[in-house]
C-alpha cells in the first residue's frame, strides 16, 4: 500500500476516487467537484489516496481515499473511505496507524455519527482501537450544501480536547473548511 497525492490530471484514479467519495458520503457531507478542486489548491489540504501499484504496466488499484487538513499542531481528518470491495482487509486501520505514527506531535481530530446504533457503535470501537477518544462536546456540523445541520461526535487522538482546542477546531471548520463548500453563510450556527 502506497499513499500518494491525488491529482485530477490522473484521469483514471481521479474518476475512481470521486466515485468512491460520492458513494461513501451523503450529499450534505461532501463537496461539489469544483469546490474540491479549489480546496486542492489550499496548502493545508491534503487530498491523498492509498493505492496498490499495478504489476507489468497495469494501472494502480485504488484502495482508499484520505482527505485531511493540517493546521499548526492540529490535523483534521475530513474524509476517509475504503474501497467497498476491499473492506475488512485492515486497509483503514493500516492507513490511520501509519498516519498517526507520522504525526505523533500533533492532535488529530475526526467526526463520526453519534454512536446510537450498531453501525455507529462499531465505527466508534474501530477508532477507539486505534487510540482515539470520544470528546464530550455538543457539536453540530453544517451541511456542505443545502442539507441539514447534523449532530456529530468528535474523536481526537491521542487525548481528549480542551475547551480551547475544541473552540479552535470549530472556528477552523467555520472559517476555513466551509470556504471550500457551497455552504450558505446564512445557515444556522452549528455549535
C-alpha positions as CSV (number, residue, x, y, z in Angstrom):
1,X,0.0,0.0,0.0
2,X,1.3,3.4,-1.0
3,X,-0.2,6.8,-0.1
4,X,0.0,9.3,-2.9
5,X,-1.3,12.8,-3.5
6,X,-4.3,12.7,-5.9
7,X,-4.0,14.8,-9.0
8,X,-7.1,15.5,-11.2
9,X,-4.8,15.1,-14.1
10,X,-4.6,11.3,-13.4
11,X,-7.9,10.7,-15.1
12,X,-8.4,7.0,-14.1
13,X,-7.6,7.4,-10.4
14,X,-9.5,10.7,-10.2
15,X,-12.7,9.2,-11.5
16,X,-12.3,6.1,-9.3
17,X,-11.7,8.3,-6.2
18,X,-14.6,10.7,-7.0
19,X,-16.9,7.7,-7.4
20,X,-15.8,6.3,-4.0
21,X,-16.3,9.7,-2.4
22,X,-19.8,10.1,-3.8
23,X,-20.8,6.6,-2.8
24,X,-19.3,6.8,0.7
25,X,-20.7,10.1,2.0
26,X,-24.1,11.7,1.9
27,X,-24.5,14.8,-0.3
28,X,-24.6,17.1,2.7
29,X,-21.2,15.8,3.9
30,X,-19.3,16.2,0.6
31,X,-18.1,18.9,-1.6
32,X,-19.1,19.7,-5.2
33,X,-16.3,18.8,-7.6
34,X,-15.5,22.4,-8.3
35,X,-15.2,23.2,-4.6
36,X,-13.0,20.2,-4.1
37,X,-10.7,21.3,-6.9
38,X,-10.5,24.7,-5.2
39,X,-9.6,23.1,-1.9
40,X,-6.8,21.1,-3.6
41,X,-5.0,24.4,-4.2
42,X,-5.0,25.1,-0.4
43,X,-1.7,24.3,1.2
44,X,-3.3,22.9,4.4
45,X,-5.5,20.4,2.5
46,X,-4.1,17.0,1.7
47,X,-6.0,15.0,-0.9
48,X,-4.5,11.6,-0.8
49,X,-5.3,8.1,-1.9
50,X,-3.9,4.7,-0.9
51,X,-3.1,2.6,-3.9
52,X,-1.6,-0.8,-4.7
53,X,0.8,-0.5,-7.6
54,X,-0.1,-2.5,-10.6
55,X,2.3,-5.1,-12.0
56,X,3.6,-5.4,-15.5
57,X,2.3,-2.0,-16.5
58,X,-1.3,-2.4,-15.2
59,X,-2.7,0.7,-13.5
60,X,-2.6,1.0,-9.7
61,X,-5.6,-0.2,-7.7
62,X,-7.5,2.4,-5.6
63,X,-7.6,1.1,-2.0
64,X,-8.9,4.1,-0.1
65,X,-9.3,7.9,-0.1
66,X,-7.9,10.0,2.7
67,X,-8.6,13.8,2.8
68,X,-7.2,15.7,5.7
69,X,-6.3,19.2,6.8
70,X,-3.1,20.3,8.6
71,X,-3.4,23.4,10.7
72,X,-0.5,24.1,13.1
73,X,-0.4,21.2,15.6
74,X,-3.9,20.0,14.6
75,X,-4.8,17.5,11.9
76,X,-8.4,17.2,10.9
77,X,-9.3,14.0,9.0
78,X,-12.2,15.2,6.9
79,X,-12.9,12.1,4.8
80,X,-11.6,8.5,4.8
81,X,-13.2,5.7,2.9
82,X,-12.0,2.3,1.8
83,X,-13.0,0.7,-1.5
84,X,-16.1,-1.4,-0.6
85,X,-14.7,-4.5,-2.4
86,X,-11.6,-4.3,-0.1
87,X,-13.2,-3.7,3.3
88,X,-12.3,-6.0,6.1
89,X,-8.6,-6.3,5.0
90,X,-7.2,-3.8,7.5
91,X,-6.6,-1.1,4.9
92,X,-8.3,1.6,7.0
93,X,-6.6,0.7,10.2
94,X,-3.2,0.4,8.5
95,X,-3.7,3.8,6.8
96,X,-4.7,5.5,10.0
97,X,-2.0,3.8,12.1
98,X,0.7,5.0,9.7
99,X,-0.7,8.5,9.7
100,X,-0.8,8.7,13.5
101,X,2.7,7.3,13.7
102,X,3.9,10.1,11.4
103,X,2.1,12.8,13.3
104,X,3.0,12.0,16.9
105,X,3.5,15.7,17.8
106,X,0.0,16.7,16.6
107,X,-3.5,16.3,17.8
108,X,-5.7,14.5,15.2
109,X,-9.4,15.1,15.1
110,X,-12.2,13.4,13.2
111,X,-16.0,13.3,13.3
112,X,-18.4,10.3,13.3
113,X,-22.1,9.9,13.6
114,X,-23.2,9.7,17.2
115,X,-22.9,6.1,18.4
116,X,-26.6,5.3,18.7
117,X,-26.9,2.2,16.5
118,X,-24.9,-0.9,15.8
119,X,-23.1,0.6,12.8
120,X,-22.1,3.8,14.5
121,X,-21.1,1.9,17.7
122,X,-18.9,-0.4,15.6
123,X,-17.3,2.7,14.0
124,X,-16.6,4.1,17.4
125,X,-15.0,0.8,18.5
126,X,-12.8,0.9,15.4
127,X,-11.4,4.3,16.1
128,X,-11.0,3.6,19.9
129,X,-9.0,0.5,19.0
130,X,-6.6,2.9,17.2
131,X,-6.3,5.1,20.3
132,X,-8.9,7.8,19.5
133,X,-11.0,9.1,22.4
134,X,-14.6,10.4,22.4
135,X,-15.0,14.1,23.4
136,X,-18.0,15.2,25.4
137,X,-18.8,18.3,23.4
138,X,-22.1,19.0,21.7
139,X,-21.3,19.5,18.1
140,X,-23.5,20.2,15.0
141,X,-21.8,20.1,11.7
142,X,-23.1,22.3,8.9
143,X,-24.1,20.9,5.5
144,X,-21.6,21.3,2.8
145,X,-24.5,22.4,0.6
146,X,-28.2,23.0,1.4
147,X,-28.7,19.9,3.5
148,X,-29.4,19.6,7.2
149,X,-27.2,20.7,10.1
150,X,-26.4,17.4,11.8
151,X,-25.0,16.2,15.1
152,X,-21.6,14.5,15.0
153,X,-19.4,13.2,17.7
154,X,-15.8,14.5,17.9
155,X,-13.0,12.0,18.3
156,X,-9.4,13.0,19.0
157,X,-6.0,11.4,19.2
158,X,-4.1,10.9,21.5
159,X,-6.2,12.6,24.2
160,X,-9.4,14.5,24.7
161,X,-9.5,18.1,23.6
162,X,-9.6,21.0,26.0
163,X,-12.4,23.5,25.6
164,X,-10.0,25.9,24.0
165,X,-8.8,23.3,21.4
166,X,-12.4,22.4,20.7
167,X,-13.3,26.0,20.1
168,X,-10.3,26.4,17.8
169,X,-11.4,23.4,15.8
170,X,-15.0,24.7,15.4
171,X,-13.6,28.1,14.4
172,X,-11.3,26.4,11.8
173,X,-14.3,24.5,10.3
174,X,-16.3,27.7,10.1
175,X,-13.6,30.0,8.8
176,X,-11.5,27.7,6.6
177,X,-13.2,24.4,5.7
178,X,-16.6,25.9,4.8
179,X,-15.0,28.3,2.4
180,X,-14.5,25.3,0.1
181,X,-18.1,24.2,0.1
182,X,-21.4,25.6,-1.2
183,X,-22.5,26.1,2.4
184,X,-24.7,29.1,2.8
185,X,-23.3,31.7,5.3
186,X,-26.9,32.4,6.3
187,X,-27.3,28.8,7.7
188,X,-27.9,28.4,11.4
189,X,-25.0,28.2,13.8
190,X,-23.6,24.7,14.0
191,X,-22.2,24.7,17.5
